[in-house]
Amino acid sequence: MYTTYAVVLNTNKVGEADEIVSLYTKDFGKLVAKAKSSKKVTTKQGNFFHAVGIIQCSLVLGRGGYIISGVSEKKICSKTNSDFRAMGHLISFFRTVDSLVFENQKDIKIWKLLNVALSTTNKILSQKSLNFEFWTAQRGWIAELLNILGLSIVELNLDSIDSKAQLDYQLKKVFENRFDTSLEFFN
């Protein structure tokens, strides 16, 4: 059994009560694990997969891959979870990380970036800032993620970009050309 800290990147329903959870862990990098009975009403661990924050989870290696055997919270961001704009921007970024990072890929810089995203969001909320700051922060996280992955966004001519819509369009184009995946922003 392994115990580690993790950020939930994405969840997918499997059957009536189970979920496949994509995690980025501090010790192992990106993992995909099965959470048995996490959708049941009586479960204690299921709520942790749908709240933004850092969780501590216990993993067991089964025949079909990792299975989450227990979850406890380390730091659940209650301010973030009560603000739909903050949740939208973080979840959008976490799904981008999930789509670009390979399973079992470990990089402490990605772990630190996920922590920065969580703390920056809390800071923006405590200052009662505008939605524009979430947009700016999310673009910064994506640029840093691309940098960590060894890619640059040189194709973007930042001097000619005047608006959020133009930057969003350019970033989406880069993602579609480079990664064969689409990029969706929360706005």
N, C-alpha and C positions, 0 to 999 in steps of 0.2 A: 504494500500500500504506500502511496506517495501523497504527501500533503504539501500544498503550495498556494501562493496567492495568485489570483487571476482576475482578469477583466473579461466579462462576457461580451463577445463581439456580435454574436447572432444566435438565434434559436430557430429550430424547425420542428414542427409537430411530427411525431411518428406514432401511428396508431391512436388509440383513445387516450392513453395516459402518459406516454413517454415523449421525450424530446431529444433531439440531437443538438448539443450545445457546442458552439465554437468558442473556445477560450484562448486568451493570450495569457500565458502563465509566466511568472517571474523566473522560475527554474527551468522550464522545458520549452518555452516559446509557444508557438501556436499548436493547440491540440483540439481535436474533435472528440467529444465524449458523449456517451449515452446517459441521460438522466432518467432513470426508471421511476415511473409513477409520479413524475413531477407535475402533471396536469390534474392530479386528483385534488379534490377539495380539502382533504385531510393532510396533505403533504406539508412539511415544514420547509423543505428546500426549494420548492418551485418558485416562491416569490423572489428569491435571490437572483434568479436568472432573468427577471424582468425589471429589476431596479438597477439604476446606473451606479456603479461604484466598484470597489475592490472587495472581492470575496476570498475567503479561505476555503479551499475545497480539498477533499480527500479523493484520490483516484485509485482504482484497481484496474490492472491490466487483465481483461478477459479475452476470450477467444476471438471476438469480433472487434476488439479495440478497447479503448479506455471506457470505464464505467464510473460515474460519479457516485461515490458511496456516502458522502456527507458534505454539508456546506454550512459555513458560519460566516457572519459578516465581519469584515475588518473595518471597512469604511464605506458606508452607503451614503450617498450625497442626497440628503433629504430635500435641500433647496432645489437641486437640479431635478429631482423626480417630481416636484410639484409645479414645474414650469415647462409647458409644452414646447416652447421655443428652444430652451436649453436641451431638453430631451431629444428633440428633432435633430438638432445640429450634432449632438454627440452620437446618437444612433446612426445617423448618416455617415459620420466619420468612421465609426467602429465597423460598419458594413464595408466601407471602402478598404479598411485594413484587412478585413476578413477576405475580401476578394483578391487582394494583391499579395498577401503573405502566404507562403506555402506551409502546409502542415509540417510540424516538427522543425520549422525554421525558428531558431532562437537568436535574438539580438537584443541585448540589454538597452540599446538606444530606442528600440520600438517600445519596450516596457516603460522607459522613462517618458517617451512621447505620450503614451496613453495616460500616464499619471499627470503630465503637464496639461493635457486636454481636460481632465477632470478638475484639476485645481483652477485652471483659467476660467472654466465655466462657473465655478463657485464664486470666483473673484468678480466676474462680470455681474452675476446675480446680486452679490452683496453691495455693489455700487449702483444697482438699479439702472444699468446702462441700457442703451437702445439695442434693437435687433441687429443693427449694422455691425456692432462689435462682435456678435456671434458669427456673422458672415465673415468678417475679417479674420477672426480666430480660426474658423474652420478652414479657410483657404491657407492660412499659415501652417496648420497641422498637416494638410495635404502636401504642401511644398516640402516640409521637413520629412515627411514619410518618403516622398520620392527621392530626396537627397540621401536618406538612410539606405534606401534600396539601391543606391548607386545610379540613379537616373536624374537627369536634370530637365528642367522645363525650358530649354533653350529655344524650342520652337515657338514659344510665346514671345511676341514682341510687346513687352509690358509698356513701352512708351506710347504705343498707339491705342492702348485700352483705356477707355474713358468711363466705363460703367460696369456695374456688377454683372449685367446681362452679357456684355462682351467677354469679360473674364470667364464667366461660367461656360459660355460657348467654347472658348479657346481650350479651357481645361477638359471639357467633355470630348472635344476633338482629339486632344493628345491621348486621353485614356482609350478612346475607341481605336485609334491608329496603333498605339503601342501595345495595349494589353488585350485587345478584342473583348473588352468589357465596357459596359456603360457606367457612367458616373451620375448619380442623382444627388442633388443638393436639397436641403430643407430650406425653404424660403417662406 
